[in-house]
Amino acid sequence: MPEGDTVWRTARRMHEALAGTVLTRFDLRVPRHATADLRGQLVREVVPRGKHLLVRIEPGRTLHSHLGMDGSWRLRRNAGSSPGRDAHLARAVLANDTWMAVGTDLAKLDLVASEREVDLVGHLGPDLLGPDWDPAEAVRRLAASPERAAAEAVLDQRNLAGIGNVYQAELLYLRGIHPATPVRAAGDLDRMVRLARELLWANRLAPMRVTTGDRRPGRRTWVYGRAGEPCLRCQTLIRRIEIGPLARRRSSYFCPYCQPEQDSPAGVGTS
Ligand SMILES: [Zn+2]
């Protein structure tokens, strides 16, 4: 599942392949941008912003995408005109003389004037992998809603940008915090956001996400995706929980022993 580390790595690869070169191909396969043609324009840079990816193209255009749950940008050598076997899933194809970047299953795709980027990413909190990462501001934003469940609060990109379901579950486990614990009872928020940054930073270059230090299958995460399996520390069986308002429930995972339940807000159920 793409989280801040995946997007950071994707942006870096695309930057290396496309920045400073002229586009020889530019196809957006979404109705409202289908006629956009930026062939011949120079790609200035490709930058990540939380879980969003921005391709800045001269003069003053930005291609914004969000990978959602299943999206990806893949690079291949530009050896011809075909975007490859996933052509029917491609939503965007960008190429220069050497490389072709194919965006598939993108949850969002917009082409905007660069000065309008703020409309798309201006709501984001401090970017965990950004050059402007600001832990104090992330803490301030989290603390502003003290009754919110910790799992929901750290997933909210307006508080801090880059955490998805995997890091949410792993972060709370490592801090010994039950996912439903209200933010006011979640202990030292400064330590929590700094740990979040360390986890994403450590994985930003790695093709395989590991939060345990153990690369063996089934042991790469402490709790995420491990419901019904024993906790790697205490052997208690990991459980799955649904967090958040009904319309946007998210799964979390926790160890009932390592993450004892505090006073839970309403609307939380375990399975
Ligand atoms: Zn445990």
Residues whose N, C-alpha, C, O or C-beta is under 5 A from the ligand:
A	BS01	ZN	C231 R233 C234 T236 C255 Y257 C258
